[in-house]
């Protein structure tokens, strides 16, 4: 058992996964092509699947790049 989820939450996630699997089965039977399996609900402690590598735009070495002013580095007081 994980600290963040109690038994009920784990059981509800299992029910959701079972309903999704049942729905997938019904759709797969009626479909003409293969339907991808649904992803199970993420559980606490599960490691996220490796995301496809995305290239990010890094402008830190751009000739016009300047540090962010201090007034924009903190959240405003509300």
N, C-alpha and C positions, 0 to 999 in steps of 0.2 A: 504494500500500500504506500502511496506517496503522501507526503504531508499536505500538499495543496488540494488533493481530491479525497473525499470520503468515499465510503462503499457505494452510496447511492449514485454519486456522480460517475463512478466507474461503470456501474450497472447501466445507467442511462446512456453512456457513450457506447457500451456494448449493444444496447438495443438499437441505437441509431445506426451503428455499423451493420447490424443484422437486417434492418429494414432496407438500407441501401443495397445490401447484397441481394435481398429478395427482389427488389425493384430491378436491379441490374439483370437478374436471371430472367425476369419476365420480358424485359426489353430485348435481351439477347435472343430469346426464343422467337420474337416477332421480327427482329431486324434482319435485313438482307446481308449486312456486313458486320464485322466484329465491332463490338462496342467496348471501349476501354473500361476496365474495372474502376469503381469509385475509390477514392483515397479514404482510408479510415480516419476517424477523428484523431487529431494529435493528442497524445497523452502527456502528462507532465513527465519530464525526464527523458522523453524521446528526443533523439537528436534530429534536427531538421535535415531533410534530404539536401544533398549538395546542390546548391542552386547553379544554374548554368552561369558560367563566368560572363559578366557584363563588363564591358569596358566603360570606365567612367572618365569623364572629361576632367583632367587635372590642369588647372590654369595657374598653379602655384609658381611655375617657372616662366610665365608670360612676362614680357618686358614691362607691361603696365600693371602688373599685379602689385597690390599694396596690402598690408595687414588690415584686418577688420578693426575699425575704431572700437575703443573700449565700451562706448555707450551701446553698441550693438551686440556685445558679447554676453550680456546678462539679460535675464527676463525682466520685463517691466514690472514694477510694483503695482499691484492692484488693490 
